[in-house]
Structure formats: C-alpha cells, structure tokens
Amino acid sequence: MICLGAVNVDLVYRVDDLADLLGRWGTGLQPGGEEALTRADEARLRHLLAGYGRPAARFGGGQAANTACALARLGVPTALVGRVGADADGDFLKHSLAGVDLQYLVQAGESGRAYILVDPQGERTILVAPNTNDDLREGDLPWQVLAGARFIHLTSFAGDGPLEVQRRVAVRLQRGPRLTLDPGELYARRGRAPLTELLDHVETLLVTEAEWALLGGEMKRHPDWAPPIVVLKRGHQGARMLTPVRYLDFPPDYPGPLVDTLGAGDVFAAGYIAGLLIGLNLPQAIRLAGKAAAYKLAGAGRERYPDREALKIMIAQLR
C-alpha cells in the first residue's frame, strides 16, 4: 500500500475572533475553508496570528501522511511517497510516522506547514504553506515500487507540478495498482477539468459533501464523469456510496464524546482501503471506514488511530 500526497506539520491555533482575522486576511476565505499560502502569505499570516491566535498543538499531518499512519497502525504494510524538509520539522514529521516505510520520502528544502485556526465553536479553517511539497517531481518517485503496490492512495497538493506528477502516475499505472483519490478542498476547488485524468483512472473517489458539490456532483446520482465508486464522507450523517446502479446510505457510528475531528476523514480512507485489502465487500469496507473514523474522534491528533486489535473488534462487529 502506498500513499502519495502532501506531508505537513499541523500547527493548531485557537482564535477567538476568526471573523475579524479573516476580514483582515482579505482573500475571501470563509470559516471552515482551506487555501494555500505563498511564502510571503505565510509570513503575513504569522504576523496576524501573533495578535489573534494562541498556539494550541503541533502534530504531524497532511492527508497522505495521516492515511499512511492510520494504515500502518491497522497492520497494513504502507509506504509514504512525497517530500519533507531537511529541517527540524522534517525530522519531527518522520518521527511521527512510526511504522510507515519512509525510504521513498525525499528530505530536502523546508517542510510544509498547515495552520489550523480553530474558533470558539470548534470550526476549523486551514491555510497551507506547501514549501517542499510543491517541489515534488517525477524523478522523486520509485516507479517499480509504485507498479508493484496493490493500492495507491492519492491526496492533494497545493501546486500544479505535483498534480501533474499524480496525473502521470494515474495514466502510467492504469493497469497496475488500484487507485483511490481523496482530493480535499484544495483539489476540489480547482473543479473537474484539472482532475480529469485522475477521475478517469481511479477506482474510488472519497469526498465530503462540500467537495462533491465543488466538483459538480449531485447527492443521489452517479455522474458519467465520476470513478466507478464515490464515497461521500458526511460527518454526523454518516456516509453515502454512489455507484452507477444505486446509492446507499450508512448511518454514523459514533457513541461520543467527540474530542477532535482533525484527520478523521483520512482515518476513514484508511479503514476503507484496509477493508478492501482484507477482502470485505464494498458496503462492509465503508462500514469499517466509519467505525475507524469514529474510533479516532475520541482522541486528539493521531493518539487514537485504531490499531490491529481495534481492527479485529471492528471487523467482528460487521458480522
């Protein structure tokens, strides 16, 4: 199993007056949204946060890294392909990925950072400084390893260059590994056209309702431009599967209390892929994904990603 996408340090800030901060930020970013930063943008954001924000936590993050970490905890042999900085943050990120095969992770430049602004209601607004992530090139990829994987999970980058690399992976390996894509808001906001080759070659698209709407999707219809399987991550409403023949809803599976939603969608993806890898049918894999995400919600960061023992219990509950 290989995950290919951005790897970031997640910097969590508590912000009491998010509306005022975003007003001064001036890009039109709305609470709950996500956007990418240039280096100049990052410096300006740090200046604003000195007046508006309180540092609350520092975690290893990035969709690809989170999913790889969750898969490894579940006992799935997983490699992470991408880039981290040749800096203290890069060392921190690698240390946070215990159990993941990191031999194909390039360490160069300055690490990516995601500034996660949390308002008093718990709403998260994310600004991503991609840094070395945006330097990913085709030459960074272990092509033979990619070709030999059973699954490759693709997640978003901020820049155009890494997206082009992922397009080439999807086209070149179309008769090899099974491909899954979680585009996140950064890719979904681009619209369908830049993602066409990815959408044409992946087997499963994992999206939130908002991301699905940005791509032009409808809630009860599988469009002809979509991959064969679309899984909508609907938070407290559970999940919905769309295929060319039907849609099917899966109720939420969370007893509470809710501690932290950050990364829950990536754990959902890990549970889904793990389910398919061990031979579950599609509905069972989606149910397992929901259980894995619910398990994570009871802990901050990656501290409560489910392990192999939890996986055994969750599989038993599917029967």
BELSUL-V26235 format. One record per backbone hydrogen bond with DSSP energy under -0.5 kcal/mol. NH is the residue of the N-H (numbers start at 1). CO is the residue of the C=O. If there is no record, write none. Layout:
# BELSUL-V26235
nh = (NH,NH)
co = (CO,CO)
This chain:
# BELSUL-V26235
nh = (2,3,4,5,6,8,9,10,10,11,11,12,12,13,14,15,15,16,18,21,22,23,24,25,26,33,35,37,42,43,44,45,46,47,48,49,50,51,51,52,53,54,56,57,59,61,64,65,66,67,68,69,70,71,72,73,74,75,76,77,79,80,81,82,84,86,87,91,92,93,94,95,96,97,98,100,101,102,105,106,106,108,108,112,113,114,115,115,116,116,117,117,118,118,119,119,122,125,126,127,128,129,129,130,130,132,133,134,135,136,140,141,143,146,147,148,149,149,152,153,154,154,155,156,163,164,165,166,167,168,169,170,171,172,173,174,176,178,180,181,182,183,187,188,189,190,191,195,196,199,200,201,201,202,203,204,205,206,206,207,207,209,212,213,214,215,216,217,218,221,223,226,229,230,231,232,232,233,233,234,234,237,238,239,240,241,242,243,248,250,259,259,260,264,267,268,269,270,271,272,273,274,275,276,277,278,279,280,285,286,287,288,289,290,291,292,293,294,295,296,297,298,299,303,305,308,311,312,313,314,315,316,317,318,318,319,319)
co = (151,79,153,81,156,61,112,8,59,9,114,10,57,116,54,13,118,52,16,17,18,19,20,21,22,30,126,128,38,39,40,41,42,43,44,45,46,47,48,48,49,14,12,12,10,8,6,6,62,63,64,65,66,67,68,69,70,72,71,75,1,101,3,104,106,109,85,87,88,89,90,91,92,94,95,97,78,100,102,82,104,84,106,7,129,9,113,127,11,114,115,125,13,116,117,123,119,117,33,115,35,113,127,37,128,110,130,131,132,133,137,138,141,142,143,144,145,146,178,2,152,180,4,182,159,160,161,162,163,164,165,166,167,168,169,171,173,150,152,204,154,181,183,184,185,187,188,192,193,195,196,197,198,198,179,179,229,181,204,205,231,233,208,209,210,211,213,212,221,218,221,223,203,242,205,230,240,207,231,232,238,234,235,250,232,248,230,246,241,239,257,297,297,261,263,264,265,266,267,268,269,270,271,272,273,274,276,275,281,282,283,284,285,286,287,288,289,290,291,292,293,295,296,300,302,73,307,308,309,310,311,312,313,314,315,315,316)
